[in-house]
């Protein structure tokens, strides 16, 4: 085992530069993966990996309703990775803020009068 003697500042610099050199590589891999083409089954796994849990029937329904971009290769449906992520992100709903909830409640109360 080798013993390395350094200053705290130099050690911090070394750790930071090593860490930062790893991050772009991971981002590049994710961008490359997002540009790939996927079948229905592969699309489900891709979306699951990115935290968007969906089913085969949901994807088929989205293609039928034309709410998701896809291509046909013979009789197979093929999805683009970046388009899948855009579609999934558009399906994510945000929780209302307290101000929005109060406003909706007030509007609802006014309608009941």
VMD Tcl script that draws the C-alpha trace (Angstrom):
set ca {
  {0.00 0.00 0.00}
  {1.30 3.44 -0.97}
  {0.91 6.43 1.28}
  {0.21 9.73 -0.43}
  {0.78 12.97 1.42}
  {-1.09 16.02 0.18}
  {-2.81 19.13 1.43}
  {-6.52 19.31 2.13}
  {-7.03 21.80 -0.71}
  {-5.16 19.61 -3.21}
  {-7.11 16.51 -2.11}
  {-10.38 18.39 -2.52}
  {-9.27 19.54 -5.99}
  {-8.34 16.00 -7.03}
  {-11.65 14.55 -5.84}
  {-13.65 17.31 -7.53}
  {-11.84 16.98 -10.88}
  {-12.21 13.18 -10.83}
  {-15.89 13.42 -9.99}
  {-16.56 16.03 -12.68}
  {-14.72 13.98 -15.29}
  {-17.12 11.09 -14.67}
  {-20.36 13.09 -14.93}
  {-20.16 14.12 -18.62}
  {-19.52 10.51 -19.63}
  {-22.69 9.37 -17.85}
  {-24.72 12.18 -19.44}
  {-23.38 11.27 -22.88}
  {-24.39 7.65 -22.37}
  {-27.90 8.69 -21.33}
  {-28.21 10.98 -24.37}
  {-27.04 8.19 -26.68}
  {-29.56 5.81 -25.10}
  {-32.33 8.38 -25.50}
  {-31.62 8.50 -29.25}
  {-32.05 4.76 -29.72}
  {-35.12 3.05 -31.14}
  {-37.18 0.68 -29.00}
  {-39.87 -1.95 -29.46}
  {-42.92 -1.95 -27.17}
  {-41.26 -4.30 -24.66}
  {-37.96 -2.39 -24.74}
  {-39.85 0.90 -24.35}
  {-41.46 -0.31 -21.13}
  {-38.03 -1.21 -19.72}
  {-36.55 2.10 -20.90}
  {-39.33 4.11 -19.26}
  {-39.13 2.02 -16.07}
  {-35.40 2.73 -15.90}
  {-36.14 6.45 -16.06}
  {-38.84 6.25 -13.37}
  {-41.91 6.25 -15.60}
  {-43.77 3.02 -14.89}
  {-46.21 2.15 -17.65}
  {-47.82 -0.87 -19.25}
  {-47.91 -2.31 -22.74}
  {-51.61 -1.46 -23.01}
  {-50.92 2.19 -22.10}
  {-48.37 2.45 -24.92}
  {-50.72 0.77 -27.39}
  {-53.52 3.12 -26.34}
  {-51.23 6.14 -26.79}
  {-50.32 4.99 -30.31}
  {-53.99 4.43 -31.16}
  {-54.92 7.90 -29.87}
  {-51.85 9.37 -31.60}
  {-50.64 10.99 -28.37}
  {-47.17 9.46 -28.74}
  {-44.80 9.58 -31.68}
  {-43.92 6.21 -33.22}
  {-42.92 4.54 -36.47}
  {-43.85 1.23 -38.01}
  {-41.24 -1.26 -39.15}
  {-43.20 -3.94 -40.92}
  {-45.88 -4.84 -38.41}
  {-43.77 -3.71 -35.43}
  {-44.15 -0.40 -33.60}
  {-40.87 1.41 -32.93}
  {-40.39 4.31 -30.52}
  {-37.63 6.90 -30.32}
  {-36.06 7.16 -26.86}
  {-36.15 10.95 -26.64}
  {-39.79 11.00 -27.81}
  {-40.69 8.40 -25.18}
  {-39.19 10.58 -22.46}
  {-41.02 13.68 -23.73}
  {-44.31 11.77 -23.78}
  {-43.78 10.38 -20.29}
  {-42.85 13.79 -18.92}
  {-46.01 15.28 -20.43}
  {-48.05 12.65 -18.57}
  {-46.60 13.57 -15.18}
  {-48.96 15.78 -13.22}
  {-47.78 18.22 -10.61}
  {-49.54 18.70 -7.32}
  {-51.42 21.94 -6.94}
  {-49.92 24.57 -4.74}
  {-51.86 25.74 -1.70}
  {-52.75 28.95 -3.51}
  {-54.17 27.08 -6.51}
  {-56.11 24.70 -4.27}
  {-57.61 27.61 -2.31}
  {-58.62 29.33 -5.54}
  {-60.29 26.17 -6.88}
  {-62.13 25.70 -3.60}
  {-63.37 29.30 -3.69}
  {-64.55 28.98 -7.30}
  {-66.32 25.74 -6.43}
  {-68.04 27.38 -3.45}
  {-69.22 30.28 -5.62}
  {-70.78 27.88 -8.12}
  {-72.84 26.24 -5.38}
  {-74.55 29.51 -4.38}
}
mol new
graphics top color blue
foreach p $ca { graphics top sphere $p radius 0.5 }
foreach p [lrange $ca 0 end-1] q [lrange $ca 1 end] { graphics top cylinder $p $q radius 0.2 }
display resetview
